[in-house]
Amino acid sequence: MNIVIVGGGMVGMTLAHLLRQRGFEPTIIERMSAGHYFPRGYMLGFQGYEPLEEVGVYDEVKDAGRPIAPRPGEPPVAVAVRFGALIEALQRDLPMENELTVTSLKEDKLGRFTGVVCETTPSEILGIKTIDGAGALGESAEDRPASRPQGTFEFDADLIVACDGTRSPVREMAGLSAEIDPLPEAAIGFGSTTPADESFAMAYMSDGGHIGMLSWHEGAAGWRSCDKVGAEAALAPGVDALKEMWTRLLPASESALEGVTSIDQFRYSELSLLRTPEWWKPGVVLVGDSCHFFGPETGISSGIGLGDAHALAEAIRQNPEDADAACHAYETWRAPVVRPYEANDPGRQRIMVAGQVEPTPEERWPPA
Ligand SMILES: Cc1cc2nc3c(=O)[nH]c(=O)nc-3n(C[C@H](O)[C@H](O)[C@H](O)COP(=O)(O)OP(=O)(O)OC[C@H]3O[C@@H](n4cnc5c(N)ncnc54)[C@H](O)[C@@H]3O)c2cc1C
């Protein structure tokens, strides 16, 4: 089977390794340059262990990180690790078509998708980078010359796998719908170059909102839900007020906050949950974030995506001549895993009761 994977993020790369181990030679098309990723911390949940073990990178990632909820004689529930430890391990020895952006899909007369058309990625997109490489959250852009000559390129495929993230251009081009449900609250996050004493801490607040902290060896990050007031109003109280609030509501984050000195290390965002009613059409299948995205405090989005990659690789191995049969098997195996997580997402529960419960004055952000 001729397979084109669109997106060389963690799910696309994991799928590519698992397919190569099964005798296939997929083409990965990635819009960014070779070796690119946004540096940050990352929580690898247990759902992602098996696929990474099979790829052969789990031990390396686990050893580079800190265990979360370690259990004697058992693997930890999750691992807090530098994001690059996983991405660099997956990028190793993996051929990829970099600096190409998929712009349209090829379709035959019967409506089957048969390939992708790509353009060289514009230099201003290649230049997007983080302000602070050690885990802060801001982004900036600068022109970065493309190493690939400008042009249009085509790749034929029996199966196009959309591993192109939550906004998934491939999903849209294929006409697969997405249900995007904005969360009723916003989020503020911080990035710090100082690790905390503990690898993880989280608390729920009285209105069902949450505050948490993740710390890997090289840094830490925090997040909390807050009123949907826009970035300016949410960050207006300033660095000291934000640090005071964080330490008061989540004392375990105190040592992480020592490395926070600038308001640029905070970021305000408004997040949405994402689910897709259908996961494939003849010639195209959704995997990872293109297929589903969960609430921020679940910490499961990537682990579920890695599990998708595992299931799809095995479905293709079992149906090497029939892409539709492989997609059908993939959906049959994964729906009983993924759909319950979607239904039980705590963010979805908050959407249902939004406006019914007020936070206490001490928890409210920004303060009244
Ligand atoms: C700040 C932040 C923190 C997070 N923390 C955690 C965490 O701790 N634990 C966890 O489990 N999950 C976490 N997540 C979610 C996790 O990062 C994602 O679930 C995971 O990265 C999904 O991988 P993916 O490969 O499906 O998609 P992505 O990582 O989004 O990769 C998509 C790739 O497709 C490429 N692409 C997009 N469009 C095109 C195109 N047209 N042509 C070619 N290439 C294209 C992109 O450049 C990108 O490389 C976090 C997310 C964010 C934003």
Ligand as a Chemical Component Dictionary entry (heavy atoms), coordinates in Angstrom:
data_LIG
# 
_chem_comp.id                   LIG 
_chem_comp.type                 NON-POLYMER 
_chem_comp.pdbx_formal_charge   0 
_chem_comp.three_letter_code    LIG 
# 
loop_
_chem_comp_atom.comp_id 
_chem_comp_atom.atom_id 
_chem_comp_atom.alt_atom_id 
_chem_comp_atom.type_symbol 
_chem_comp_atom.charge 
_chem_comp_atom.model_Cartn_x 
_chem_comp_atom.model_Cartn_y 
_chem_comp_atom.model_Cartn_z 
_chem_comp_atom.pdbx_ordinal 
LIG C1  C1  C 0 1.017  23.861 24.917 1  
LIG C2  C2  C 0 0.577  22.417 24.756 2  
LIG C3  C3  C 0 0.856  21.503 25.760 3  
LIG C4  C4  C 0 0.446  20.162 25.625 4  
LIG N1  N1  N 0 0.767  19.278 26.604 5  
LIG C5  C5  C 0 0.404  17.980 26.463 6  
LIG C6  C6  C 0 0.767  17.026 27.453 7  
LIG O1  O1  O 0 1.431  17.363 28.435 8  
LIG N2  N2  N 0 0.384  15.735 27.289 9  
LIG C7  C7  C 0 -0.343 15.342 26.195 10 
LIG O2  O2  O 0 -0.681 14.153 26.097 11 
LIG N3  N3  N 0 -0.686 16.217 25.237 12 
LIG C8  C8  C 0 -0.322 17.516 25.348 13 
LIG N4  N4  N 0 -0.644 18.401 24.366 14 
LIG C9  C9  C 0 -1.292 17.890 23.166 15 
LIG C10 C10 C 0 -0.224 17.180 22.294 16 
LIG O3  O3  O 0 0.835  18.066 22.047 17 
LIG C11 C11 C 0 -0.874 16.725 21.007 18 
LIG O4  O4  O 0 -1.923 15.817 21.330 19 
LIG C12 C12 C 0 0.123  16.012 20.104 20 
LIG O5  O5  O 0 1.215  16.824 19.807 21 
LIG C13 C13 C 0 -0.604 15.615 18.831 22 
LIG O6  O6  O 0 0.284  15.181 17.887 23 
LIG P1  P1  P 0 -0.115 15.150 16.347 24 
LIG O7  O7  O 0 1.067  14.558 15.681 25 
LIG O8  O8  O 0 -1.466 14.531 16.160 26 
LIG O9  O9  O 0 -0.329 16.675 15.929 27 
LIG P2  P2  P 0 0.704  17.885 15.921 28 
LIG O10 O10 O 0 1.743  17.721 16.976 29 
LIG O11 O11 O 0 -0.114 19.122 15.898 30 
LIG O12 O12 O 0 1.472  17.728 14.528 31 
LIG C14 C14 C 0 0.861  18.117 13.323 32 
LIG C15 C15 C 0 1.972  18.313 12.300 33 
LIG O13 O13 O 0 1.367  18.525 11.025 34 
LIG C16 C16 C 0 2.080  19.537 10.347 35 
LIG N5  N5  N 0 1.165  20.116 9.356  36 
LIG C17 C17 C 0 0.022  20.799 9.609  37 
LIG N6  N6  N 0 -0.569 21.150 8.463  38 
LIG C18 C18 C 0 0.213  20.674 7.454  39 
LIG C19 C19 C 0 0.124  20.708 6.026  40 
LIG N7  N7  N 0 -0.893 21.320 5.388  41 
LIG N8  N8  N 0 1.102  20.121 5.310  42 
LIG C20 C20 C 0 2.138  19.490 5.928  43 
LIG N9  N9  N 0 2.260  19.426 7.278  44 
LIG C21 C21 C 0 1.317  20.004 8.028  45 
LIG C22 C22 C 0 2.500  20.503 11.465 46 
LIG O14 O14 O 0 3.592  21.310 11.096 47 
LIG C23 C23 C 0 2.832  19.533 12.590 48 
LIG O15 O15 O 0 4.187  19.152 12.601 49 
LIG C24 C24 C 0 -0.262 19.743 24.474 50 
LIG C25 C25 C 0 -0.546 20.666 23.461 51 
LIG C26 C26 C 0 -0.118 21.986 23.592 52 
LIG C27 C27 C 0 -0.427 22.963 22.469 53 
# 
loop_
_chem_comp_bond.comp_id 
_chem_comp_bond.atom_id_1 
_chem_comp_bond.atom_id_2 
_chem_comp_bond.value_order 
_chem_comp_bond.pdbx_ordinal 
LIG C1  C2  SING 1  
LIG C2  C3  SING 2  
LIG C2  C26 DOUB 3  
LIG C3  C4  DOUB 4  
LIG C4  N1  SING 5  
LIG C4  C24 SING 6  
LIG N1  C5  DOUB 7  
LIG C5  C6  SING 8  
LIG C5  C8  SING 9  
LIG C6  O1  DOUB 10 
LIG C6  N2  SING 11 
LIG N2  C7  SING 12 
LIG C7  O2  DOUB 13 
LIG C7  N3  SING 14 
LIG N3  C8  DOUB 15 
LIG C8  N4  SING 16 
LIG N4  C9  SING 17 
LIG N4  C24 SING 18 
LIG C9  C10 SING 19 
LIG C10 O3  SING 20 
LIG C10 C11 SING 21 
LIG C11 O4  SING 22 
LIG C11 C12 SING 23 
LIG C12 O5  SING 24 
LIG C12 C13 SING 25 
LIG C13 O6  SING 26 
LIG O6  P1  SING 27 
LIG P1  O7  DOUB 28 
LIG P1  O8  SING 29 
LIG P1  O9  SING 30 
LIG O9  P2  SING 31 
LIG P2  O10 DOUB 32 
LIG P2  O11 SING 33 
LIG P2  O12 SING 34 
LIG O12 C14 SING 35 
LIG C14 C15 SING 36 
LIG C15 O13 SING 37 
LIG C15 C23 SING 38 
LIG O13 C16 SING 39 
LIG C16 N5  SING 40 
LIG C16 C22 SING 41 
LIG N5  C17 SING 42 
LIG N5  C21 SING 43 
LIG C17 N6  DOUB 44 
LIG N6  C18 SING 45 
LIG C18 C19 SING 46 
LIG C18 C21 DOUB 47 
LIG C19 N7  SING 48 
LIG C19 N8  DOUB 49 
LIG N8  C20 SING 50 
LIG C20 N9  DOUB 51 
LIG N9  C21 SING 52 
LIG C22 O14 SING 53 
LIG C22 C23 SING 54 
LIG C23 O15 SING 55 
LIG C24 C25 DOUB 56 
LIG C25 C26 SING 57 
LIG C26 C27 SING 58 
# 
